[in-house]
Amino acid sequence: SSERTYTEAVVSTQSTGDQGVHHQEKQSWVTRIKVVFCPLERAIVGMLFFAFLSGFTGGLIGVRGPPLIIFFFLWEYPKAQTRANGTVIATVNTLVRIITYMLKGTPAEYPHDTWFVREDLYLYLAVAGTSIIAAPIGIFLTRYLNKSGYKIALTMLLIINGITMITTASLDIENRGLWAQ
């Protein structure tokens, strides 16, 4: 909409034949507003912030999704673009984590010499197999969600993530005996 306002201001000034200082003042004022409040620039700054937060929380606690959900909730993009960006972000995040785990040694209390062990192969295969089945189903079902339904789905996912994190943290605290003190 700011693009349309800028264009209309220039066209209306040119069509009336009003040249000179007034034209330059109006154009520079609109240009300054456009530069300062450009939605694309705010979206880029927002994406950088939420991408950093996503990477940070992903590295810290293994959960990268909520900051990205908040970003896509605040800045509206088409569903297809949101899904495509989510896929790229998840791929990069996963690759960075895999490389980090491969290069970084395990702590002394970890029972294995490497992060990836044969005993966990069934977990890797289960996640990969169900993801391969579930992703096309999810893509198919998003065709039937309108804009508000899509936002509701993102909100529900964020709420479920929050409940899961609070429950997991509470159980962890309870198992360590911190509540009893």
BELBELLIN-V297673 format. One record per pair of residues at least 12 apart in sequence whose C-alpha atoms are under 6 Angstrom apart, sorted by the first residue. I is the first residue (numbers start at 1). J is the second residue. Records with the same first field share a line. If there is no record, write none. Layout:
I = J ; J
This chain:
6 = 30
50 = 67
54 = 67
66 = 158
